[in-house]
Amino acid sequence: MRPVGATTVDSSVMDVTADSVGSGPAAAATGLEMVENDRDEVEEFHGEGEVSSQCCGRLSPTAIVYMSAFVSSLTSVLLGYDVGVISGAIKYIQEDFGLSTLQKAIIVSSLNLVAAGGGLIAGSVSDTLGRKRSIAAACLVFITGSIIKIAAQSFGVLLLGRIVTGIGVGCGFVVAPVYIAEITPPHIRGRLTSLTDISINMGIVIGYLVAFGVASTVEDDSGKWRTMLGISIVPPFIILSSLCLLPESPRWLLGKGREVEAFAVLCTIVPTGDVAKRELAEMKTIAGEEDSAKSSWSELVCTASPALKSTVLLGLGLGIAQQASGSEAAVYYSPSVLSDAGLKSDSAELGGNILVGLFKLGGEVFAYFLVDRTGRRPLFIASSSLVTFFLVFLGLTFSASAPAWMTLSGLCLFMWSFSLGMGALTFLVAAEIFPLRYRGRGVSLTVCVNRLTSGLVALAFPLLERGFTAGGTFFLFSIFSVGTVWFYYTKIPETKDRTLEEISAGAAKEASEGDTATALGFAPTAEPGTVDSL
């Protein structure tokens, strides 16, 4: 028996196919033959996603999109939980294994350094296997790494576990925002893609809470950190059990020549069949202009296309700028930062961690409600400006030996400001600016430089703190942060309320006319929200 909705989808596909082959008896026969030839493929699509098909019969298109975005964004909880829990666990790991300061920094930073490589792998994997299967693969790799960490009896084995886990984190970090951007309509794409960053901060808060709870209840130091890291296995199992409810990306399906399945998915995530046909026609037009040939890394990185070259540079800039302020490193080492500020007990440090995490999450939630109203560009500029201010403030509090509550307040506001734009929107814009043909690898490149920058900053932070003091370290990062304000003000385009196809078409049109800077928003005089700004 065919799943509910299959007949409707097939008849709609016949309409689309007929449009593409013309009219009259011969054309109709050709259209019917094309649909009949694809029938096995449609059956396979519905068969493997039968739960999803049944859910689609009960849920509205909006509900399906929101559910898909929520489940896929949970991959970012994996990174967030690690950021939060390792800040509490590293103290006990250091005592258990007798780690040096450098070994401690390597353990903390290794996950992000390896996630950079995982991000590069993810582009090819997601373009080959599809977005859903790539998310599943990332979860399985993460679980494997977590098991290795729990069983570790030495620095080397623990580092191996961190490396394997980092590969999984990097893959998930790439695929989720791409998947969400590809299934979400323009008017809510900003909010839903920002769910990945909200999930990071949810994971951080959960990691802080788990670290606090475990440290208060488990007596043995070895048992404390193993329990903290072991709980990280729970989120990927939740994701794996929910993936069967999600549709595949229609844009990826179309890119693979699976037009029937792409249209079937569109019928479940847009209001009507007519809208689905229009969406499919627009996607086919852009896909045809971008050429159906498979992209390569050399074609992306060494491109002769001015528009694509500018897009690659913008993606690299987004990845580096987000981490240049040292925000993630400050979260990793917040217990030691708060200890330097005067909070000496474990409970006070971990309690301060939780407060910092809540403020960081609060900034993401605030951005969630603003991004599709104010746009991307204003939030980036406001966020980076506030981050610079609070980095200087933190440097002053340490230099003046201010009370601990002032340093804690500054750290909380620093994290809130970061989440307002830089944290929430980086991978949203990265997923929006790359054309379909290059999107997987393009976002991979952004994630790679982002995780690499984060890992290097995390590796350097404790060494800088020891050499220049905490105050000097924050002053140093404030200088880098000034550069990010300039970058966001002069380089970031406004992509609000535009389909992914419109963004690609606008950039290509302007580049063909020789105005590459304006095509990608590199010209600050371009009016945000217009075709000329893209």
N, C-alpha and C positions, 0 to 999 in steps of 0.2 A: 504494500500500500504506500502511495506517495504521501509525504507529509503535507499538512494543511498549508495552503497557500501556493503549492507548486504549480497548479493549473493556472492560477491568475498570473503568476510570474511568466509562465511560458507564453501566454497569450499576449502579454505586454511586450515580451521580447520579440514576438512575431511582428508587432507594430513597428518596433524600432528597426528590425531587420528589413521590413518592407520599405521603410523610409530610406534605407541605405542602398537598396537595389533598384528602386524605381517603382513604377506602377504597371498595371496590366496583368493578364494571366501568366505570361512567362515570368515576370518579376515576382509575382505572388508565389509561383511554384518554386522559384529559386529561394525565396525567403523561407518557405516551408521546409525546403531541403536543408537550408542552413540551420534552422532550429532543430530539425530532426537529427542532423549530424551532431549537434551539441547536446542532445537529450541525455546521453550517458554521462556527460560531464555535469549537467545540471543535477541528475540523480545523485551522482557522487557528492556534489556540493551539499545537497539537502541531507544526504545520508549522514555525512560526517558532522553536520551541524544540526542534527535533528532537534536537540534541545533548544538550540538558538531559534530554529524555525518555529517551534511551538510557542516559545516565549514571545516571538514577534507577533504571533496571532493575538496575544493578550495585552501587549504593551504598546503604547504610542511610540511613534518615531522619536520624539524628544526623550522619552524615558529610556529607550534603547541606547541613544547616543550618550546620555548621562551615565547609564550603567556601564557602558563600554569604557568611557573615559575614567570613571572611578576605579574600576577593576585594574585597568592597565596602568594607571598612575600609582598603584600600590607597589610597583617595582621600585619606585623611588624611596619607599619606606625602608628598603634594604640598606641603601646608603645612609639615610638619616639615622636609622637605629645604630649602625656602626659608629657614626660620628658621635652620637650621644653616649653610647655604652662604653666605647673605648676610653673616653675621657675619665670614666670612673674605674674601668678595669685595669688601665695601664699601671696604676700604682701598685696593685696586687701582683700583676704580671712581673713588674720590675723586682719586687721583693721575692717572688717565688723563684725566678730564674737568675736573680742577681745581675740584671741588665745594667750596662753603662748608659750614660746620657745619649750617646750616639745610637746604641742598639734600641733604646726606647724610641728615639725619633724614627728609626727605620721601621719598627713595628707599626707605629702610628701612621707614617706616611706611605708605607708600601702599598696599601690597598688602592689609594688614589693613583699612585704611579703606574700600577699595573692596570687599573681601570682605564687609563689612557690607551693602552694597547687593546684592551677589551672593546673600547669604543670603536677603534679602527676595524676590528674584526666584525663588529655588529653591523656595519654598513653593508658589507658583502653578504653576511648571513641573512639579514632581513630582506635584502633585495632578491635573494635566492629562495629562501624558505617561506617568506611571507612574514607579516608582522606578528601574528598570533604564535606561530611555531617558534619564532625567535624569542619571544617573551618566555615561552615554556622552557626553551633551552637555557636561557639566562637563569631561570629559577633553579633548574637542576644543577647547574654548575655552582651556584651559590650554596645550595644544600651540601654538595660534596665538600666545598671548602670549609663550611661550618663544622662538619664532622671531623675533618682533619684538625681544626683548631681545638675542638673540645678534647681530642685524644692526645694533643701535643705534650711531650715530656721534655722538650728542649727548645731553645731559641730557633734553631733551624727548621724544625717541623712546624712550629707556630708560624714562622715566616712563610713557609710553603702554603699553609692554610690561608693566610692573608692574601697570598698571590692568586690562588685559585678563586677565592671569594671576590677579589678585585676584578677578575675577568667577567664573572657573572654580573657584578654591579655595573661595569662599563657597558656591557651588552644591553642590559635593561634600561640604562640611562639614555641610550640612543633611541631605542625602538619605541618606547612609550610616547614621547612627545610627537614623533613622526606619525604614529598610528592615530593619536587623538586629533592631530591637525588634519589628517586625511579623511576622517569620518565626520568631522564637525562642521556645521554651517558657519559662515563668517560672523554672524551677529553674536555668537556665543563661543567662538573658537578661542578667544583670549582667555576667558574665564576657565574653560575646561582644560586647555593646555596648561594653564598655571596650576592645575591640580597636581601635576607632577612635583612642583616645588612645594606646594602645601604638604604633600605626602612626605617630602624630605624632612620638613620641620615637624610633622607629626611623629615621624620616626625618631627625630632627635629628642623630642620631649619624652616619648615612650622609653628611649634608651636611658635618659636621665632618671626617670622614675624607677625603671628596673634596677639601675645601678644603686640608687638610694635604698630601694627595698631589699635587695640582695645583701648589700653591705651591712644593713641593720639586722638581718636575720640569720645569715650564714656565718659560722665562726671561722672556718678554715680559709686562709687566703687563697689557696689553690681552688677550693670549691667555689669561692666568690667569683673569680674571673671566669671560670669554666661555665658556671651557671649563667652569668651575664651574657657570654658569647653564645651559649647553647640555645637560649631562647630565640635567637635570630632565625632559627629554622622554621618557626611558626608562620611568618608572613608568606614565604614562597609557597608553602603548602596551600594556603588560602587562595593565592593567585592561581595555582595550577588547577584547583578544584572549580574555579569560576570561569576559566577560559572557554569552556564549552558553550557558555552562554553568549559569547561575543561573536559578532560577524567579522569577517576578514575585511581589510581595507579595500574599498572598491577601486581606488586609484592603483593600488598594487596589482589587483586582479586584471585591470585593464592593461596595465603595463606588460603583463605576461600574456596578453592576447586572449584572456578569458572573459570576453565581453558579456556573455550570458550570465555568468556568476556575478560580475560587477553590477549589472543591472538588477539582479535579484537582491543584492545587498542594498542598493540604492532604494529599492521599493520598501525596505524596512526602516530606513532612516530619514526619509523625506515624506512630506505629507501625502502626495498623490503620485500616481503613475506618470502624469504629464510632467510634473516637476522632475521626476526621476529621469525621464527621457531627455529633458533639457539639460540636466546635469551631465548625463552621459554624453550627449552631443558636444557640450563644451569641453569635457575632459578629453574626448577623442580628438577634437580640433587641436588642443594644446599638445596632446601626446604626439599627434602627427607632425606638428611643427618642430617638436623637440627631437624627432627621429626615434624610431622604435629600436634602434641598435642598442645593445647593452653598453653602458658606460664603463670606463676603466679609471683607475686611480691616476694614471698618467694624463688621461684626457681632462680630468678635473683639476689637477694640480698644475699641469703645464699647458693649460688651455691658451689658445690664441684669441678666444672670444673676449672682448673688453667687458661685456656684461657679466659673463661667468667669472672672469678674473676679479672683478670688483666684488662679486658676491662671495667668493672664496676669502678675500681679504676681510670683508665684513664679518664673515663667520669666525675667522681666526681672532679678530679683534674682540668679538663678543665673548669667546671662550676665555681669553686672557684677562680682559677687563674685569670680569666677574670676580676673579680670585686675586687680583692685584692688591686689593685692600687688606688681605690677610684675614678675612672674616671667618673662613672655615677653620683655619689654624687656631684662631682665637677660641673657637668653640671646642676644638680638640683639647686644648690646653687650658680651658677656663678654670679648672680646679687650681692649677699652679698660679694662674694670673690672680685669682681671688685670694689665694694664700699669700702672695706677695702684697696684696692690698690690705691684708690684716685679718682675713678669715682663716683661722688656724685649724679648727676641728673638722673632721671628715664630714659630719652632718651639716655643718655650716657651708662647707664648700659644695657639697652635693645639692643642698637646698638652694644655694645661689645658682648652681647650674640649671636647676629646674626653672627658676625665675627667668634666667636668660633665654632658655628654650621657649618658654611661653611667650615672651616678647617677640622672639624671632618668628614664631608661628602666627602671632597677632598681626605682624606686618604682612605676611603672606595672605591672610584672610582679608585684610583691608584692601590689598591689591586685587584680589579676586573680584571684589565688587566694583572696583574702579576701572579696570583695564579696558573693558568694552564700552565705557562711557568717555573717559578722558583720552584714551589711546595709549600706545606704548611709549612714545617719545617723551611726553611730559613726566611720566613716572620714572623713567631712566634718569632724567636730568635731576629731578627732585631727590631721588634716592642717592645718587652719587654725591650730590652736594652735601646732603645731611651726613652721609658716611664720612666725608672728609672732615666736617666740623667735629663730629664726635671722636674721631681718631685723634685730633688735636686736643680735645677735651680730656681724653684718657691719658695722653702723654703728660698733660699738665697735672692731673690728679696724682700720678705716680711721682712726678718731679717735685711736687709740693708736699708729698706725704700726706695727702688728704685723707679724711676718714674713709673707712672701707665702704660705707653706704654710697658715697659719691662715685667711687670707682665702679661699684656694682650697678648703680643707676646709669652711668655712662656706657657700660658694656651692654646693658639691656637696650638702651636707646640706639646704640650703634647697630645692634642686631636687628632691631625693628626697622631702622632706616634702610639697611641692606636688603631686607626682605621686601620692602615696599616696591622696588623696581628691579634692581640688579639681580636679586635672588629669584624673583617670581617670573621674570619675562625673558631671560636670556635664551632659553631653549625654545620658548614659544616663537620668538622672532627668527631664530636659526631654522626652525622647521618651516617657517613661512617663506623665507627668502629664496631657498634653493628650488630650482625646477624639479618636476617629478623624476626625470631621468637621473638626476644627481642627488636627490634628496637624502637617500640612505647614507651614501658616502659623505655628502656634505655635512650632515649633522654629526656623523661619526668623527669627522675632522674637527668640528667645534668641540665635541665632547673630549676628544683626545687632548687637545691643547688645554682645555679647561681642567681636566683631571691631572694632567702633567704639571700645570701651574700650581694647582692645589697641593699636589704631593710635594713639590719642591719647596713651597712656602711652609708646609707642615714639617718638612725635614729641617728647614733652616730656623724655624721659630724658636725652639728651645735653645739653640746655639746663639741666636741673636739676643735672646732674653738674658742669657748668661753673660754675653760679652758687652752688650749695650744697655742692660737693664730693661725692665718692662716698659718704662716711660720712653726710652730712646727707641725701642722697637716700634711703638705706636706712632711716634713722630716720623719714623722712616716710612711706614706704610701710608701715612697721610700724604707724603710727597707723591707716592705712586697713585694715590687716590685722586689727586689733582689732575693727573693725566687722564683718568677715566672720565672725569667731568667733561674735559675737552672732547674726548672720543664720542661720548653719547650726544653732546650738543652739536657736533659737526658732522657726524657720520650716520646716525641712526635714522632710517626711514620710518614713516608712519604707515602701518599695514592694517589699521583698524577698518572693519566693515568691508574688506575686500576678499574675494575668493582667492584660493591659491593660484588658480588659472589666470585671474586678472593680474595678480602680482607678477607672475612669470611673463605674461603678455606685455604688461607695461614696461618692465625692465628691458625686454627684448626690443620693443618698439623704440624706446629712447636710445638704446645702445646702437641700433641700426642707423639712427639719425646722427650718431657721433656724440651724443650727450650722455656719456656713461655715468658721470658723477651724479647728474640729476636722476638718472634711471634708478639708482639704488639709494637715493636719499643722501648722497655725499655732499650735495650742495645745500648749505644751511638756509639759502634763500628760497628753496622750494617749499611751497605751501603744503604742510602735512595733510594727508588725506586725499590728495589729488593724484591724477595719473602722472603728472609731471614730477611728483615727489618720489616716484618709483621707477 
